[in-house]
Amino acid sequence: MQGLVQAMQTQAHTQAALQAQLEAQDGANEVAWDEFVRLFRAKFVPENIQDRMEQEFLSLTQGSMTVLKFEA
């Protein structure tokens, strides 16, 4: 349980730090979620891991339907 709490605290600190960095860069008061996610991944998730995660997601199925078919 302590590990979970620590991970959540770390995530909150990271999000706050990235938000502050974005506001300082743009002079903006608010950052869109998709922009935050893009910057977070660029800073903390290596590109090869992002590619692997995308492939894993696209290969998911529900019954006989892939994600792409399910979305359409």
Secondary structure, DSSP 8 states (H G I E B T S, - for coil): -HHHHHHHHHHHHHHHHHHHHHHHHH--S---HHHHHHHHHHHHS-HHHHHHHHHHHHT-EETTEEHHHHH-
